[in-house]
Structures are given as C-alpha cells and as structure tokens.
Amino acid sequence: KYKNIHLDLAKKHHPNFNELKLSVKKLMIRNSAQIIGKDSSDYTSEFVICYTKDGKDSGGTGQAIRIAKNMGIPVYNLYHEKDRRLVEKIIA
C-alpha cells in the first residue's frame, strides 16, 4: 500500500520516528501519502488546509504540515485568523 518514499518522508520529518510504536509509525507514514499520494510523480498536494489546536505543526497533522512546508506546499492552518479569512474568501 505505502511505498519507500512514504517511509523516507516520515523518518525525515518526525523528530523521534525510531522511538514510535509501530502503529504510530504507520500513521506518520500515512501522513506522507496524504501530501504526495501514491508517489511523488503520481500526485502532490497543491496546498494543505488543516487545523491544529495550537496553530503549530503538532500531532499527526503536524507531520503532514512539516512535510508540506519542506516541499514548498502552502499550508493554511484554520487556527490562524488570517488563514481562516483567506480560505473563507476563496470558498465564497
């Protein structure tokens, strides 16, 4: 299901990847796929819309945020009012 590129991205962007339980490692690998799809030539997100309770790259969503930012993909975190207003304007 997931490819080596997903594992490589997960390891690169998580500060303690090797210390995680296997089940959590799989979630971090899944976050890589959320950003690049099956592989980076198949699909890459144009932008990311998310919400974190502290407005930072925390939790599992934080893993996706770190990957996206490293790849130059814009991230709009709805925790931040300016991001929320921009997304609302686009939707309207």
Secondary structure, DSSP 8 states (H G I E B T S, - for coil): ---HHHHHHHHHH-TTGGGS-HHHHHHHHHHHHHHHTTSTTT---S-EEE--TTSSS-HHHHHHHHHHHHTT--EEETTSHHHHHHHHHHH-
